[in-house]
Amino acid sequence: MCRRRSGEMLSAMALTVSADAPLATETVVRGHELTKRYGTGDAAVDALRGVDVAFAPGTFTAIMGPSGSGKSTLMHMLAGLDRATSGWVEIDGARLDHLSDHDLTLLRRRRVGFIFQSYNLLPVLNAEENIVLPLRIGGREPDREWLDTLIDAVDLRDRLTHRPAEMSGGQQQRVAVARALITRPAVVFADEPTGNLDSASGREVLDLLRRAVDEFGQTIVMVTHDAAAAATADRLLFLADGRVVDDCGAMSVEAILDHLKALR
């Protein structure tokens, strides 16, 4: 089912819409009336236009939409990587606009995990060193039991001493998944996590993300253009022209593709 988030209907397809569907009452991440404007005057571009979103603990959400719809901008706002022109974001009870740059950095380090399309591993560190890097930066020692759990979950015990150049793309992204989870963050943001992978490696990474939600209770927010990746999620947010136009439950690949076609 989809909850319509604007007054516009998609004539290209029939949708079940619940106008009074509730937003999550318990949230890990919330964005309120988020707007993002680039430029001024006649050259101004609104990438986000008053977006309200909330993400409950232990859920897996995919954010989709046509190119230029604002999905990457929204994720950057929610993750504290960029500041909104207006509106606010709250992560794990902390309003980001109330934090100093130093405190925002600490919150991102401790309470937010990141998975990027380009892996972003340090080439001079081996797999295990890359996994524990967020803890080392903060002067913290890893919980060995949790580290072992993650190493087994990503199936990399025989690659721990290998550097990124000695691993395949899929193996590097599995390291990145473990690195994102090592601090037990409140939320993990994944930006096109399968974008550089072949279908088999991409499936492995998506299975890991699904397991992180189902077994570890992790909250994951993923931006993707890949319908197969989005079909792994519990919830899909569809953006168009800087607004969330549909808020849907789990969908099949075919239904997602039809929905995207209608939005375009």
C-alpha positions in Angstrom: 0.0 0.0 0.0 1.1 3.6 -0.7 0.3 6.7 1.3 -0.2 9.6 -1.1 2.0 12.5 0.1 0.7 15.1 -2.3 -2.6 16.0 -3.9 -1.5 14.9 -7.4 -2.6 11.5 -8.6 -0.7 9.2 -11.0 -3.1 8.5 -13.8 -0.8 5.9 -15.4 -1.5 3.4 -12.6 -4.0 2.4 -9.9 -2.8 2.8 -6.4 -4.3 2.0 -3.0 -3.9 5.3 -1.1 -4.5 5.9 2.6 -4.7 9.6 3.2 -4.8 9.0 7.0 -2.0 6.4 7.2 0.0 7.3 10.3 3.7 8.3 10.3 5.9 6.3 12.7 5.4 7.4 16.3 8.8 6.1 17.4 11.6 7.5 15.2 15.3 7.2 14.9 15.6 9.9 12.2 13.1 12.7 11.4 13.2 15.5 8.8 10.7 18.3 9.2 9.8 20.8 6.5 13.1 20.3 4.8 13.9 22.7 2.0 17.2 23.2 0.1 17.7 26.1 -2.3 20.8 26.6 -4.4 21.5 30.0 -5.9 19.4 33.2 -5.5 16.9 35.2 -7.5 15.9 34.0 -10.9 18.8 31.5 -10.9 17.5 29.8 -7.6 16.8 26.1 -7.8 14.8 24.3 -5.1 16.2 20.8 -4.7 13.8 20.0 -1.7 10.5 21.6 -1.1 9.1 21.1 2.4 9.8 17.4 2.9 8.6 15.6 6.1 9.9 12.1 6.7 10.4 9.8 9.7 12.1 6.5 10.0 11.3 3.9 12.7 13.9 1.7 14.4 14.8 -1.6 12.7 13.4 -0.6 9.3 14.8 -0.6 5.8 13.7 2.3 3.6 14.6 2.9 -0.1 14.4 6.4 -1.5 13.7 6.5 -5.2 12.7 9.0 -7.9 13.7 10.4 -11.3 17.0 12.1 -11.9 16.9 15.5 -10.2 14.0 14.6 -7.9 16.1 15.4 -4.8 16.7 12.0 -3.4 20.5 12.4 -2.9 20.0 15.9 -1.5 17.5 14.5 1.0 19.9 11.8 2.2 22.7 14.4 2.6 20.3 16.5 4.7 19.2 13.6 6.9 22.8 12.3 7.4 24.0 15.7 8.5 26.4 16.0 5.5 24.7 19.2 4.3 22.5 21.7 6.1 19.0 22.5 5.0 18.0 26.0 3.9 15.1 25.7 6.3 13.5 22.9 8.3 15.3 20.6 10.7 16.7 17.0 11.1 16.7 15.0 14.3 18.9 11.9 14.7 18.5 9.7 17.8 16.9 12.5 19.7 19.4 15.2 18.7 18.4 18.2 16.6 21.2 18.7 14.1 20.6 22.4 13.7 21.2 22.8 17.5 24.7 21.2 17.3 28.0 22.9 16.8 30.2 21.7 13.9 32.3 19.7 16.4 29.3 18.1 18.1 27.7 17.3 14.7 31.0 15.6 13.7 30.9 13.5 16.9 27.3 12.5 16.3 28.0 11.4 12.8 31.0 9.4 13.9 29.2 7.6 16.8 25.5 7.4 15.7 25.6 7.3 11.9 27.0 4.7 9.5 27.7 5.4 5.8 27.9 3.1 2.8 29.0 4.7 -0.4 28.9 3.6 -4.0 32.7 4.0 -4.3 33.4 2.0 -1.1 35.6 4.8 0.4 38.1 2.4 2.0 41.6 3.6 2.9 44.0 1.8 0.5 46.9 1.6 3.0 44.7 -0.3 5.6 43.8 -3.9 5.4 40.2 -5.1 5.7 40.0 -5.4 9.5 41.7 -2.0 9.9 39.2 -0.4 7.6 36.3 -2.0 9.5 37.4 -0.7 12.9 38.6 2.7 11.6 35.5 4.7 12.9 36.3 3.4 16.4 40.0 4.1 16.1 39.4 7.7 15.0 37.3 8.2 18.1 39.9 6.6 20.4 37.7 3.6 21.1 38.6 -0.1 21.1 36.4 -2.5 19.2 34.1 -4.9 21.0 35.8 -8.2 19.9 32.6 -10.2 20.0 30.7 -7.7 17.9 33.6 -7.4 15.5 33.7 -11.2 15.1 30.0 -11.2 14.5 30.3 -8.7 11.7 33.3 -10.4 10.2 31.3 -13.7 10.0 28.2 -11.9 8.7 30.1 -10.4 5.8 32.1 -13.6 5.3 35.5 -12.0 5.1 37.5 -13.9 7.8 39.9 -15.1 5.1 40.4 -11.6 3.8 41.1 -9.6 7.0 44.8 -8.9 6.1 44.1 -8.0 2.5 44.1 -4.4 1.4 41.4 -3.0 -0.9 43.5 -3.5 -4.0 43.7 -7.2 -3.3 39.9 -7.6 -3.0 37.1 -7.6 -5.5 34.5 -4.8 -5.6 32.0 -7.0 -3.8 34.5 -7.8 -1.0 35.3 -4.2 -0.6 31.7 -3.2 -0.3 31.2 -6.0 2.3 34.1 -4.4 4.3 32.2 -1.1 3.9 29.0 -2.6 5.3 30.9 -4.0 8.3 32.6 -0.6 8.8 29.2 1.1 8.8 27.9 -1.3 11.5 30.9 -1.4 13.8 29.8 1.5 16.0 26.3 0.1 16.4 24.9 3.3 14.8 21.4 4.6 15.2 21.0 4.7 11.4 23.0 3.6 8.4 22.7 5.7 5.2 23.5 3.9 2.0 24.1 5.8 -1.2 23.7 3.6 -4.3 25.5 0.7 -2.4 25.3 -1.7 -5.4 25.9 0.9 -8.1 29.5 -0.3 -8.9 28.8 -4.0 -8.4 27.8 -6.9 -10.7 24.4 -8.5 -10.0 25.8 -11.3 -7.9 27.9 -9.1 -5.7 25.1 -6.6 -5.5 22.7 -9.3 -4.3 25.3 -10.3 -1.6 25.5 -6.7 -0.3 21.7 -6.3 -0.3 21.3 -9.6 1.6 23.8 -8.2 4.2 21.8 -5.1 4.6 18.6 -7.1 4.9 20.2 -9.3 7.6 21.5 -6.2 9.4 17.8 -5.1 9.8 16.3 -8.4 10.5 19.0 -9.8 12.9 20.7 -6.8 14.3 17.8 -4.4 14.4 19.6 -1.8 12.3 17.8 1.1 10.7 18.8 1.6 7.1 18.0 4.4 4.7 19.1 3.7 1.1 19.1 5.9 -2.0 19.0 3.8 -5.1 17.9 3.9 -8.8 17.9 0.1 -8.9 14.4 -1.4 -8.6 15.9 -4.8 -7.6 17.8 -3.1 -4.8 14.7 -1.2 -3.7 12.6 -4.4 -3.6 14.8 -5.5 -0.7 13.4 -2.7 1.5 10.3 -2.7 3.8 9.3 0.8 2.7 9.8 3.0 -0.4 9.7 6.8 -0.6 9.2 8.2 -4.1 10.4 11.7 -4.7 9.5 14.0 -7.6 10.4 17.7 -8.0 11.8 17.9 -4.5 8.8 16.5 -2.8 7.9 13.0 -1.4 4.9 12.0 -3.5 4.4 8.5 -2.3 5.2 6.5 0.8 4.8 2.8 0.1 5.3 -0.5 1.8 7.4 -3.3 0.3 6.9 -3.7 -3.5 7.9 -6.1 -6.2 10.5 -5.1 -8.9 7.7 -4.9 -11.5 5.6 -2.7 -9.3 8.5 -0.4 -8.6 9.3 0.0 -12.3 5.7 0.8 -13.1 5.7 3.4 -10.3 8.8 5.1 -11.5 7.5 5.1 -15.1 4.3 6.8 -13.8 6.4 9.4 -12.0 8.3 10.3 -15.1 
